[in-house]
Amino acid sequence: MSALQPPAQRIWWNQPVERAELMWIGIALVWCLIMFFMMPFWHVFGNQNYSGEAYRTTPEQFSAKVEEMVEQYTVRHETARNYPVVQPPAGSDIYLLARLWEWYPILELKAGETYRLNMSSMDWQHGLSIQPININSQVLPGYQKVLTITPTEPGEYALVCNEYCGVLHHAMLGKIYVTE
Ligand code: CUA
């Protein structure tokens, strides 16, 4: 029987399964299970696959929180587009907003301090990628994603959008500063 023709036996599901086929089903099943259990394993022992929290929100609610933080803690402005650089207090909830095509605002954090990084999108799906440390997270409208982070190395980190979001997707860049 060839895969291109209809089965010779109309009741094909009663035919015995070939040994080779059973072997492949077995291999595929074992591989599925290995991949499945790698997720919790790597979360616990590999220090990866961080667990975040997620809450319902709306663009209006979320941008109000962002504006509140920007108003209270802006220390200077930067870049040609006059972005606020915000220095929120250590241990606080900090807000990062994604929209076509920017990350807003610029955050300035202290090394060794822990923050709750809240993220949401104003329009559609974006992906936050923090480089060069390679932290990745989906950023969706209607959801407020929270990652608890403790930056350890002072420096300048680039925020890249890694979810295709339109013509200026490649220009959707942001920044986080970590100071001593
Ligand atoms: Cu935002 Cu791609």
Backbone and ligand atoms as CSV (ligand in chain L), in Angstrom:
chain,resi,resn,atom,element,x,y,z
A,1,MET,N,N,0.851,-1.204,0.000
A,1,MET,CA,C,0.000,0.000,0.000
A,1,MET,C,C,0.879,1.243,0.000
A,2,SER,N,N,0.557,2.167,-0.857
A,2,SER,CA,C,1.346,3.399,-0.865
A,2,SER,C,C,0.520,4.517,-0.242
A,3,ALA,N,N,1.227,5.509,0.280
A,3,ALA,CA,C,0.548,6.621,0.941
A,3,ALA,C,C,-0.207,7.482,-0.059
A,4,LEU,N,N,0.113,7.297,-1.357
A,4,LEU,CA,C,-0.535,8.146,-2.359
A,4,LEU,C,C,-1.888,7.596,-2.787
A,5,GLN,N,N,-2.094,6.268,-2.565
A,5,GLN,CA,C,-3.357,5.656,-2.982
A,5,GLN,C,C,-4.250,5.389,-1.775
A,6,PRO,N,N,-5.521,5.258,-2.005
A,6,PRO,CA,C,-6.390,4.903,-0.886
A,6,PRO,C,C,-6.008,3.515,-0.372
A,7,PRO,N,N,-6.243,3.223,0.907
A,7,PRO,CA,C,-5.861,1.928,1.466
A,7,PRO,C,C,-6.546,0.771,0.718
A,8,ALA,N,N,-5.817,-0.335,0.529
A,8,ALA,CA,C,-6.354,-1.488,-0.182
A,8,ALA,C,C,-7.515,-2.107,0.596
A,9,GLN,N,N,-7.345,-2.173,1.897
A,9,GLN,CA,C,-8.422,-2.671,2.760
A,9,GLN,C,C,-9.226,-1.466,3.228
A,10,ARG,N,N,-10.529,-1.509,2.998
A,10,ARG,CA,C,-11.326,-0.357,3.385
A,10,ARG,C,C,-11.309,-0.178,4.913
A,11,ILE,N,N,-11.344,-1.273,5.659
A,11,ILE,CA,C,-11.290,-1.190,7.123
A,11,ILE,C,C,-9.819,-1.267,7.526
A,12,TRP,N,N,-9.069,-0.227,7.212
A,12,TRP,CA,C,-7.607,-0.279,7.364
A,12,TRP,C,C,-7.174,-0.286,8.831
A,13,TRP,N,N,-8.038,0.214,9.735
A,13,TRP,CA,C,-7.601,0.332,11.128
A,13,TRP,C,C,-7.561,-1.011,11.862
A,14,ASN,N,N,-8.062,-2.077,11.212
A,14,ASN,CA,C,-7.956,-3.399,11.835
A,14,ASN,C,C,-6.688,-4.134,11.414
A,15,GLN,N,N,-5.915,-3.567,10.464
A,15,GLN,CA,C,-4.678,-4.204,10.011
A,15,GLN,C,C,-3.638,-4.132,11.130
A,16,PRO,N,N,-2.759,-5.135,11.222
A,16,PRO,CA,C,-1.683,-5.059,12.218
A,16,PRO,C,C,-0.726,-3.907,11.890
A,17,VAL,N,N,-0.211,-3.265,12.932
A,17,VAL,CA,C,0.716,-2.140,12.730
A,17,VAL,C,C,2.113,-2.690,12.490
A,18,GLU,N,N,2.806,-2.107,11.507
A,18,GLU,CA,C,4.184,-2.533,11.193
A,18,GLU,C,C,5.086,-2.320,12.402
A,19,ARG,N,N,6.078,-3.192,12.542
A,19,ARG,CA,C,7.027,-3.069,13.646
A,19,ARG,C,C,7.754,-1.710,13.612
A,20,ALA,N,N,8.178,-1.306,12.403
A,20,ALA,CA,C,8.923,-0.047,12.259
A,20,ALA,C,C,8.054,1.136,12.695
A,21,GLU,N,N,6.784,1.015,12.351
A,21,GLU,CA,C,5.881,2.120,12.690
A,21,GLU,C,C,5.705,2.214,14.212
A,22,LEU,N,N,5.535,1.058,14.840
A,22,LEU,CA,C,5.415,1.029,16.305
A,22,LEU,C,C,6.652,1.627,16.964
A,23,MET,N,N,7.812,1.319,16.375
A,23,MET,CA,C,9.066,1.822,16.925
A,23,MET,C,C,9.097,3.354,16.876
A,24,TRP,N,N,8.676,3.907,15.728
A,24,TRP,CA,C,8.678,5.365,15.586
A,24,TRP,C,C,7.679,6.023,16.533
A,25,ILE,N,N,6.528,5.380,16.692
A,25,ILE,CA,C,5.537,5.932,17.636
A,25,ILE,C,C,6.142,5.950,19.035
A,26,GLY,N,N,6.832,4.853,19.379
A,26,GLY,CA,C,7.484,4.757,20.687
A,26,GLY,C,C,8.530,5.834,20.870
A,27,ILE,N,N,9.393,6.015,19.867
A,27,ILE,CA,C,10.455,7.028,19.963
A,27,ILE,C,C,9.844,8.422,20.129
A,28,ALA,N,N,8.806,8.705,19.318
A,28,ALA,CA,C,8.173,10.031,19.372
A,28,ALA,C,C,7.549,10.266,20.744
A,29,LEU,N,N,6.921,9.230,21.289
A,29,LEU,CA,C,6.262,9.371,22.588
A,29,LEU,C,C,7.289,9.638,23.700
A,30,VAL,N,N,8.372,8.857,23.677
A,30,VAL,CA,C,9.415,9.041,24.694
A,30,VAL,C,C,10.000,10.444,24.589
A,31,TRP,N,N,10.240,10.906,23.350
A,31,TRP,CA,C,10.816,12.241,23.156
A,31,TRP,C,C,9.860,13.328,23.659
A,32,CYS,N,N,8.564,13.155,23.400
A,32,CYS,CA,C,7.549,14.097,23.901
A,32,CYS,C,C,7.628,14.191,25.418
A,33,LEU,N,N,7.734,13.021,26.065
A,33,LEU,CA,C,7.761,13.005,27.533
A,33,LEU,C,C,9.037,13.669,28.058
A,34,ILE,N,N,10.170,13.405,27.387
A,34,ILE,CA,C,11.426,14.038,27.812
A,34,ILE,C,C,11.280,15.560,27.724
A,35,MET,N,N,10.751,16.046,26.582
A,35,MET,CA,C,10.600,17.493,26.399
A,35,MET,C,C,9.638,18.069,27.425
A,36,PHE,N,N,8.573,17.330,27.713
A,36,PHE,CA,C,7.585,17.815,28.675
A,36,PHE,C,C,8.210,17.963,30.063
A,37,PHE,N,N,8.947,16.946,30.499
A,37,PHE,CA,C,9.497,16.996,31.854
A,37,PHE,C,C,10.721,17.897,31.957
A,38,MET,N,N,11.332,18.243,30.813
A,38,MET,CA,C,12.437,19.198,30.853
A,38,MET,C,C,11.965,20.570,31.317
A,39,MET,N,N,10.700,20.928,31.039
A,39,MET,CA,C,10.199,22.266,31.395
A,39,MET,C,C,10.227,22.481,32.903
A,40,PRO,N,N,9.539,21.610,33.697
A,40,PRO,CA,C,9.640,21.798,35.157
A,40,PRO,C,C,11.057,21.551,35.674
A,41,PHE,N,N,11.764,20.591,35.085
A,41,PHE,CA,C,13.128,20.292,35.542
A,41,PHE,C,C,14.023,21.521,35.393
A,42,TRP,N,N,13.939,22.149,34.228
A,42,TRP,CA,C,14.797,23.299,33.950
A,42,TRP,C,C,14.380,24.518,34.769
A,43,HIS,N,N,13.110,24.560,35.093
A,43,HIS,CA,C,12.634,25.663,35.934
A,43,HIS,C,C,13.271,25.565,37.323
A,44,VAL,N,N,13.323,24.339,37.865
A,44,VAL,CA,C,13.807,24.153,39.231
A,44,VAL,C,C,15.333,24.087,39.282
A,45,PHE,N,N,15.949,23.315,38.383
A,45,PHE,CA,C,17.388,23.074,38.493
A,45,PHE,C,C,18.227,23.893,37.524
A,46,GLY,N,N,17.633,24.357,36.435
A,46,GLY,CA,C,18.415,25.074,35.441
A,46,GLY,C,C,18.346,26.570,35.638
A,47,ASN,N,N,17.568,27.022,36.644
A,47,ASN,CA,C,17.460,28.446,36.910
A,47,ASN,C,C,16.967,29.197,35.669
A,48,GLN,N,N,16.110,28.556,34.893
A,48,GLN,CA,C,15.556,29.193,33.702
A,48,GLN,C,C,14.048,28.999,33.716
A,49,ASN,N,N,13.389,29.402,32.655
A,49,ASN,CA,C,11.928,29.308,32.573
A,49,ASN,C,C,11.286,29.924,33.810
A,50,TYR,N,N,11.626,31.185,34.077
A,50,TYR,CA,C,11.112,31.871,35.260
A,50,TYR,C,C,9.589,31.856,35.259
A,51,SER,N,N,9.025,31.879,36.465
A,51,SER,CA,C,7.575,31.914,36.550
A,51,SER,C,C,7.156,33.361,36.806
A,52,GLY,N,N,6.266,33.838,36.000
A,52,GLY,CA,C,5.778,35.199,36.189
A,52,GLY,C,C,4.355,35.153,36.708
A,53,GLU,N,N,3.822,36.342,37.009
A,53,GLU,CA,C,2.414,36.437,37.369
A,53,GLU,C,C,1.722,37.174,36.235
A,54,ALA,N,N,0.435,36.976,36.090
A,54,ALA,CA,C,-0.302,37.705,35.066
A,54,ALA,C,C,-1.655,38.113,35.610
A,55,TYR,N,N,-2.063,39.323,35.287
A,55,TYR,CA,C,-3.355,39.840,35.741
A,55,TYR,C,C,-4.063,40.478,34.574
A,56,ARG,N,N,-5.366,40.564,34.673
A,56,ARG,CA,C,-6.149,41.290,33.688
A,56,ARG,C,C,-5.939,42.785,33.871
A,57,THR,N,N,-5.865,43.509,32.776
A,57,THR,CA,C,-5.816,44.967,32.870
A,57,THR,C,C,-6.419,45.524,31.584
A,58,THR,N,N,-6.419,46.833,31.457
A,58,THR,CA,C,-6.818,47.453,30.197
A,58,THR,C,C,-5.726,48.457,29.850
A,59,PRO,N,N,-5.617,48.847,28.588
A,59,PRO,CA,C,-4.612,49.851,28.223
A,59,PRO,C,C,-4.764,51.129,29.061
A,60,GLU,N,N,-6.002,51.530,29.361
A,60,GLU,CA,C,-6.228,52.763,30.132
A,60,GLU,C,C,-5.684,52.614,31.548
A,61,GLN,N,N,-6.049,51.496,32.210
A,61,GLN,CA,C,-5.581,51.272,33.577
A,61,GLN,C,C,-4.066,51.204,33.628
A,62,PHE,N,N,-3.494,50.475,32.674
A,62,PHE,CA,C,-2.051,50.260,32.736
A,62,PHE,C,C,-1.297,51.556,32.448
A,63,SER,N,N,-1.728,52.299,31.426
A,63,SER,CA,C,-0.988,53.523,31.114
A,63,SER,C,C,-1.124,54.547,32.236
A,64,ALA,N,N,-2.220,54.496,33.002
A,64,ALA,CA,C,-2.357,55.391,34.148
A,64,ALA,C,C,-1.277,55.088,35.192
A,65,LYS,N,N,-1.020,53.797,35.420
A,65,LYS,CA,C,0.035,53.385,36.360
A,65,LYS,C,C,1.402,53.855,35.881
A,66,VAL,N,N,1.636,53.697,34.563
A,66,VAL,CA,C,2.927,54.102,33.996
A,66,VAL,C,C,3.120,55.599,34.189
A,67,GLU,N,N,2.071,56.367,33.864
A,67,GLU,CA,C,2.180,57.827,33.959
A,67,GLU,C,C,2.421,58.274,35.393
A,68,GLU,N,N,1.762,57.581,36.330
A,68,GLU,CA,C,1.946,57.910,37.740
A,68,GLU,C,C,3.423,57.744,38.132
A,69,MET,N,N,4.010,56.633,37.702
A,69,MET,CA,C,5.413,56.364,38.022
A,69,MET,C,C,6.319,57.391,37.346
A,70,VAL,N,N,6.029,57.693,36.072
A,70,VAL,CA,C,6.859,58.646,35.321
A,70,VAL,C,C,6.799,60.023,35.984
A,71,GLU,N,N,5.615,60.442,36.402
A,71,GLU,CA,C,5.467,61.756,37.032
A,71,GLU,C,C,6.258,61.855,38.325
A,72,GLN,N,N,6.216,60.755,39.117
A,72,GLN,CA,C,6.849,60.797,40.432
A,72,GLN,C,C,8.361,60.649,40.404
A,73,TYR,N,N,8.874,59.837,39.482
A,73,TYR,CA,C,10.273,59.423,39.636
A,73,TYR,C,C,11.174,59.737,38.444
A,74,THR,N,N,10.745,60.607,37.515
A,74,THR,CA,C,11.617,60.943,36.391
A,74,THR,C,C,12.793,61.781,36.891
A,75,VAL,N,N,14.003,61.382,36.479
A,75,VAL,CA,C,15.190,62.128,36.913
A,75,VAL,C,C,15.819,62.947,35.786
A,76,ARG,N,N,15.589,62.568,34.551
A,76,ARG,CA,C,16.111,63.334,33.414
A,76,ARG,C,C,15.429,62.851,32.143
A,77,HIS,N,N,15.733,63.515,31.042
A,77,HIS,CA,C,15.199,63.081,29.749
A,77,HIS,C,C,16.351,62.748,28.815
A,78,GLU,N,N,16.080,61.827,27.907
A,78,GLU,CA,C,17.152,61.361,27.018
A,78,GLU,C,C,16.654,61.129,25.613
A,79,THR,N,N,17.564,61.025,24.712
A,79,THR,CA,C,17.368,60.719,23.287
A,79,THR,C,C,16.623,61.842,22.560
A,80,ALA,N,N,16.654,61.754,21.249
A,80,ALA,CA,C,16.038,62.784,20.411
A,80,ALA,C,C,14.539,62.894,20.702
A,81,ARG,N,N,13.936,61.783,21.151
A,81,ARG,CA,C,12.494,61.808,21.391
A,81,ARG,C,C,12.159,62.186,22.828
A,82,ASN,N,N,13.189,62.611,23.579
A,82,ASN,CA,C,12.949,63.152,24.913
A,82,ASN,C,C,12.270,62.149,25.853
A,83,TYR,N,N,12.800,60.947,25.892
A,83,TYR,CA,C,12.234,59.920,26.760
A,83,TYR,C,C,12.544,60.203,28.219
A,84,PRO,N,N,11.574,60.037,29.113
A,84,PRO,CA,C,11.879,60.159,30.527
A,84,PRO,C,C,12.720,58.967,31.010
A,85,VAL,N,N,13.717,59.287,31.829
A,85,VAL,CA,C,14.474,58.234,32.511
A,85,VAL,C,C,13.958,58.205,33.938
A,86,VAL,N,N,13.408,57.049,34.334
A,86,VAL,CA,C,12.695,56.948,35.601
A,86,VAL,C,C,13.509,56.121,36.601
A,87,GLN,N,N,13.644,56.662,37.799
A,87,GLN,CA,C,14.387,55.955,38.847
A,87,GLN,C,C,13.426,55.594,39.976
A,88,PRO,N,N,12.718,54.489,39.836
A,88,PRO,CA,C,11.728,54.132,40.861
A,88,PRO,C,C,12.429,53.601,42.115
A,89,PRO,N,N,11.779,53.717,43.290
A,89,PRO,CA,C,12.412,53.246,44.514
A,89,PRO,C,C,12.629,51.728,44.497
A,90,ALA,N,N,13.714,51.304,45.156
A,90,ALA,CA,C,14.033,49.875,45.227
A,90,ALA,C,C,12.879,49.128,45.868
A,91,GLY,N,N,12.601,47.950,45.373
A,91,GLY,CA,C,11.572,47.102,45.949
A,91,GLY,C,C,10.171,47.418,45.452
A,92,SER,N,N,10.045,48.424,44.582
A,92,SER,CA,C,8.695,48.834,44.186
A,92,SER,C,C,8.222,48.132,42.920
A,93,ASP,N,N,6.972,48.376,42.598
A,93,ASP,CA,C,6.410,47.942,41.320
A,93,ASP,C,C,6.863,48.937,40.260
A,94,ILE,N,N,7.471,48.428,39.204
A,94,ILE,CA,C,7.897,49.315,38.124
A,94,ILE,C,C,7.140,48.928,36.860
A,95,TYR,N,N,6.985,49.885,35.951
A,95,TYR,CA,C,6.084,49.680,34.811
A,95,TYR,C,C,6.795,49.910,33.492
A,96,LEU,N,N,6.562,48.993,32.578
A,96,LEU,CA,C,7.119,49.121,31.241
A,96,LEU,C,C,5.992,48.893,30.243
A,97,LEU,N,N,5.832,49.875,29.377
A,97,LEU,CA,C,4.705,49.842,28.452
A,97,LEU,C,C,5.220,49.578,27.039
A,98,ALA,N,N,4.520,48.717,26.318
A,98,ALA,CA,C,4.889,48.413,24.938
A,98,ALA,C,C,3.816,48.979,24.026
A,99,ARG,N,N,4.228,49.621,22.953
A,99,ARG,CA,C,3.251,50.060,21.944
A,99,ARG,C,C,3.995,50.258,20.639
A,100,LEU,N,N,3.234,50.432,19.574
A,100,LEU,CA,C,3.825,50.624,18.249
A,100,LEU,C,C,4.603,51.942,18.224
A,101,TRP,N,N,5.867,52.033,18.134
A,101,TRP,CA,C,6.850,50.975,18.203
A,101,TRP,C,C,7.908,51.413,19.204
A,102,GLU,N,N,7.550,51.302,20.443
A,102,GLU,CA,C,8.487,51.737,21.480
A,102,GLU,C,C,8.251,51.017,22.800
A,103,TRP,N,N,9.295,51.043,23.633
A,103,TRP,CA,C,9.223,50.622,25.032
A,103,TRP,C,C,9.294,51.900,25.837
A,104,TYR,N,N,8.388,52.085,26.782
A,104,TYR,CA,C,8.300,53.353,27.482
A,104,TYR,C,C,8.095,53.104,28.970
A,105,PRO,N,N,8.738,53.807,29.863
A,105,PRO,CA,C,9.840,54.757,29.630
A,105,PRO,C,C,11.181,54.025,29.723
A,106,ILE,N,N,12.271,54.798,29.911
A,106,ILE,CA,C,13.581,54.202,30.210
A,106,ILE,C,C,13.656,54.039,31.725
A,107,LEU,N,N,13.976,52.828,32.175
A,107,LEU,CA,C,14.054,52.582,33.619
A,107,LEU,C,C,15.507,52.608,34.077
A,108,GLU,N,N,15.722,53.169,35.258
A,108,GLU,CA,C,17.074,53.146,35.833
A,108,GLU,C,C,16.991,52.460,37.186
A,109,LEU,N,N,17.585,51.274,37.283
A,109,LEU,CA,C,17.447,50.442,38.481
A,109,LEU,C,C,18.777,50.328,39.210
A,110,LYS,N,N,18.693,49.919,40.457
A,110,LYS,CA,C,19.912,49.755,41.260
A,110,LYS,C,C,20.298,48.278,41.311
A,111,ALA,N,N,21.573,48.008,41.087
A,111,ALA,CA,C,22.059,46.623,41.154
A,111,ALA,C,C,21.850,46.080,42.563
A,112,GLY,N,N,21.451,44.828,42.645
A,112,GLY,CA,C,21.283,44.177,43.947
A,112,GLY,C,C,19.923,44.407,44.582
A,113,GLU,N,N,19.099,45.268,43.982
A,113,GLU,CA,C,17.760,45.522,44.520
A,113,GLU,C,C,16.734,44.730,43.709
A,114,THR,N,N,15.634,44.404,44.360
A,114,THR,CA,C,14.594,43.621,43.685
A,114,THR,C,C,13.420,44.518,43.302
A,115,TYR,N,N,12.912,44.312,42.111
A,115,TYR,CA,C,11.773,45.089,41.608
A,115,TYR,C,C,10.743,44.134,41.036
A,116,ARG,N,N,9.503,44.613,41.009
A,116,ARG,CA,C,8.457,43.876,40.296
A,116,ARG,C,C,8.206,44.581,38.975
A,117,LEU,N,N,8.680,43.958,37.913
A,117,LEU,CA,C,8.562,44.562,36.584
A,117,LEU,C,C,7.205,44.208,35.979
A,118,ASN,N,N,6.341,45.214,35.855
A,118,ASN,CA,C,4.999,45.039,35.274
A,118,ASN,C,C,5.041,45.444,33.804
A,119,MET,N,N,4.480,44.607,32.948
A,119,MET,CA,C,4.501,44.921,31.520
A,119,MET,C,C,3.128,44.720,30.911
A,120,SER,N,N,2.796,45.580,29.954
A,120,SER,CA,C,1.580,45.349,29.175
A,120,SER,C,C,1.689,46.087,27.851
A,121,SER,N,N,0.822,45.726,26.931
A,121,SER,CA,C,0.848,46.353,25.615
A,121,SER,C,C,-0.370,47.250,25.441
A,122,MET,N,N,-0.179,48.330,24.695
A,122,MET,CA,C,-1.286,49.257,24.428
A,122,MET,C,C,-2.039,48.872,23.170
A,123,ASP,N,N,-1.470,48.030,22.329
A,123,ASP,CA,C,-2.134,47.752,21.057
A,123,ASP,C,C,-2.201,46.255,20.757
A,124,TRP,N,N,-1.102,45.664,20.316
A,124,TRP,CA,C,-1.154,44.228,20.115
A,124,TRP,C,C,0.109,43.568,20.606
A,125,GLN,N,N,0.326,42.346,20.158
A,125,GLN,CA,C,1.370,41.533,20.774
A,125,GLN,C,C,2.777,42.022,20.483
A,126,HIS,N,N,3.542,42.183,21.560
A,126,HIS,CA,C,4.968,42.458,21.439
A,126,HIS,C,C,5.712,41.406,22.252
A,127,GLY,N,N,7.024,41.351,22.075
A,127,GLY,CA,C,7.829,40.415,22.853
A,127,GLY,C,C,8.993,41.158,23.466
A,128,LEU,N,N,9.115,41.072,24.780
A,128,LEU,CA,C,10.231,41.759,25.425
A,128,LEU,C,C,11.433,40.832,25.475
A,129,SER,N,N,12.541,41.338,24.949
A,129,SER,CA,C,13.796,40.598,25.035
A,129,SER,C,C,14.816,41.541,25.649
A,130,ILE,N,N,15.366,41.148,26.806
A,130,ILE,CA,C,16.363,41.994,27.466
A,130,ILE,C,C,17.738,41.449,27.120
A,131,GLN,N,N,18.527,42.284,26.438
A,131,GLN,CA,C,19.855,41.859,25.963
A,131,GLN,C,C,20.954,42.621,26.697
A,132,PRO,N,N,22.106,41.994,26.948
A,132,PRO,CA,C,22.533,40.684,26.472
A,132,PRO,C,C,22.198,39.526,27.414
A,133,ILE,N,N,21.308,39.699,28.385
A,133,ILE,CA,C,21.099,38.606,29.328
A,133,ILE,C,C,20.046,37.608,28.868
A,134,ASN,N,N,19.367,37.937,27.757
A,134,ASN,CA,C,18.462,36.978,27.138
A,134,ASN,C,C,17.270,36.565,28.012
A,135,ILE,N,N,16.597,37.552,28.579
A,135,ILE,CA,C,15.322,37.301,29.246
A,135,ILE,C,C,14.243,37.600,28.221
A,136,ASN,N,N,13.284,36.713,28.072
A,136,ASN,CA,C,12.233,36.898,27.069
A,136,ASN,C,C,10.869,36.749,27.686
A,137,SER,N,N,9.947,37.591,27.251
A,137,SER,CA,C,8.579,37.477,27.750
A,137,SER,C,C,7.601,38.053,26.735
A,138,GLN,N,N,6.473,37.403,26.610
A,138,GLN,CA,C,5.411,37.933,25.768
A,138,GLN,C,C,4.795,39.145,26.450
A,139,VAL,N,N,4.436,40.157,25.679
A,139,VAL,CA,C,3.753,41.323,26.236
A,139,VAL,C,C,2.461,41.499,25.441
A,140,LEU,N,N,1.336,41.321,26.139
A,140,LEU,CA,C,0.049,41.287,25.452
A,140,LEU,C,C,-0.875,42.389,25.938
A,141,PRO,N,N,-1.738,42.870,25.063
A,141,PRO,CA,C,-2.740,43.839,25.521
A,141,PRO,C,C,-3.771,43.144,26.398
A,142,GLY,N,N,-4.251,43.824,27.423
A,142,GLY,CA,C,-5.275,43.238,28.289
A,142,GLY,C,C,-4.702,42.438,29.445
A,143,TYR,N,N,-3.407,42.149,29.392
A,143,TYR,CA,C,-2.765,41.394,30.468
A,143,TYR,C,C,-1.594,42.174,31.026
A,144,GLN,N,N,-1.478,42.106,32.339
A,144,GLN,CA,C,-0.346,42.724,33.003
A,144,GLN,C,C,0.550,41.599,33.485
A,145,LYS,N,N,1.706,41.488,32.875
A,145,LYS,CA,C,2.651,40.423,33.215
A,145,LYS,C,C,3.617,40.974,34.245
A,146,VAL,N,N,3.908,40.205,35.277
A,146,VAL,CA,C,4.827,40.685,36.315
A,146,VAL,C,C,5.988,39.717,36.477
A,147,LEU,N,N,7.186,40.237,36.335
A,147,LEU,CA,C,8.384,39.441,36.593
A,147,LEU,C,C,9.114,40.069,37.772
A,148,THR,N,N,9.497,39.255,38.742
A,148,THR,CA,C,10.289,39.773,39.849
A,148,THR,C,C,11.756,39.664,39.453
A,149,ILE,N,N,12.418,40.807,39.384
A,149,ILE,CA,C,13.799,40.809,38.885
A,149,ILE,C,C,14.748,41.452,39.894
A,150,THR,N,N,15.969,40.953,39.914
A,150,THR,CA,C,17.027,41.553,40.726
A,150,THR,C,C,18.249,41.717,39.835
A,151,PRO,N,N,18.408,42.901,39.233
A,151,PRO,CA,C,19.586,43.081,38.376
A,151,PRO,C,C,20.865,42.974,39.207
A,152,THR,N,N,21.858,42.306,38.667
A,152,THR,CA,C,23.086,42.111,39.441
A,152,THR,C,C,24.269,42.888,38.865
A,153,GLU,N,N,24.291,43.041,37.535
A,153,GLU,CA,C,25.433,43.690,36.896
A,153,GLU,C,C,25.077,45.094,36.446
A,154,PRO,N,N,25.799,46.124,36.933
A,154,PRO,CA,C,25.548,47.471,36.437
A,154,PRO,C,C,25.838,47.536,34.937
A,155,GLY,N,N,25.131,48.398,34.246
A,155,GLY,CA,C,25.370,48.540,32.812
A,155,GLY,C,C,24.126,49.016,32.103
A,156,GLU,N,N,24.219,48.993,30.771
A,156,GLU,CA,C,23.106,49.432,29.954
A,156,GLU,C,C,22.553,48.208,29.231
A,157,TYR,N,N,21.263,47.971,29.382
A,157,TYR,CA,C,20.637,46.805,28.765
A,157,TYR,C,C,19.693,47.251,27.656
A,158,ALA,N,N,19.718,46.536,26.569
A,158,ALA,CA,C,18.870,46.892,25.431
A,158,ALA,C,C,17.579,46.085,25.494
A,159,LEU,N,N,16.474,46.741,25.219
A,159,LEU,CA,C,15.192,46.048,25.101
A,159,LEU,C,C,14.875,45.940,23.616
A,160,VAL,N,N,14.649,44.722,23.180
A,160,VAL,CA,C,14.374,44.471,21.781
A,160,VAL,C,C,12.981,43.856,21.703
A,161,CYS,N,N,12.243,44.181,20.649
A,161,CYS,CA,C,10.961,43.512,20.462
A,161,CYS,C,C,11.217,42.256,19.636
A,162,ASN,N,N,10.809,41.102,20.148
A,162,ASN,CA,C,11.072,39.873,19.400
A,162,ASN,C,C,9.786,39.187,18.939
A,163,GLU,N,N,8.740,39.985,18.788
A,163,GLU,CA,C,7.499,39.441,18.253
A,163,GLU,C,C,7.098,40.379,17.115
A,164,TYR,N,N,7.000,39.860,15.890
A,164,TYR,CA,C,6.780,40.765,14.756
A,164,TYR,C,C,5.502,41.581,14.945
A,165,CYS,N,N,5.635,42.916,14.890
A,165,CYS,CA,C,4.493,43.773,15.228
A,165,CYS,C,C,4.261,44.879,14.203
A,166,GLY,N,N,4.801,44.737,13.012
A,166,GLY,CA,C,4.502,45.728,11.989
A,166,GLY,C,C,5.748,46.315,11.356
A,167,VAL,N,N,5.543,47.361,10.545
A,167,VAL,CA,C,6.638,47.854,9.700
A,167,VAL,C,C,7.843,48.349,10.489
A,168,LEU,N,N,7.640,48.879,11.697
A,168,LEU,CA,C,8.786,49.379,12.465
A,168,LEU,C,C,9.160,48.452,13.623
A,169,HIS,N,N,8.758,47.198,13.506
A,169,HIS,CA,C,9.110,46.189,14.509
A,169,HIS,C,C,10.612,46.215,14.821
A,170,HIS,N,N,11.419,46.285,13.762
A,170,HIS,CA,C,12.879,46.240,13.934
A,170,HIS,C,C,13.409,47.474,14.668
A,171,ALA,N,N,12.608,48.548,14.709
A,171,ALA,CA,C,13.077,49.786,15.354
A,171,ALA,C,C,12.518,49.933,16.766
A,172,MET,N,N,11.810,48.916,17.224
A,172,MET,CA,C,11.193,48.992,18.548
A,172,MET,C,C,12.229,48.626,19.610
A,173,LEU,N,N,12.981,49.636,20.011
A,173,LEU,CA,C,14.082,49.419,20.938
A,173,LEU,C,C,13.853,50.233,22.203
A,174,GLY,N,N,14.353,49.735,23.314
A,174,GLY,CA,C,14.262,50.467,24.575
A,174,GLY,C,C,15.518,50.259,25.387
A,175,LYS,N,N,15.475,50.725,26.634
A,175,LYS,CA,C,16.700,50.695,27.427
A,175,LYS,C,C,16.361,50.529,28.896
A,176,ILE,N,N,17.209,49.799,29.596
A,176,ILE,CA,C,17.165,49.781,31.071
A,176,ILE,C,C,18.598,50.033,31.536
A,177,TYR,N,N,18.745,50.997,32.447
A,177,TYR,CA,C,20.060,51.217,33.055
A,177,TYR,C,C,20.091,50.530,34.403
A,178,VAL,N,N,21.211,49.925,34.701
A,178,VAL,CA,C,21.434,49.393,36.050
A,178,VAL,C,C,22.657,50.093,36.620
A,179,THR,N,N,22.461,50.752,37.761
A,179,THR,CA,C,23.565,51.508,38.356
A,179,THR,C,C,24.047,50.808,39.620
A,180,GLU,N,N,25.221,51.188,40.054
A,180,GLU,CA,C,25.832,50.600,41.279
A,180,GLU,C,C,24.939,50.825,42.480
L,1,CUA,CU1,CU,6.846,45.248,18.950
L,1,CUA,CU2,CU,7.819,43.858,17.307
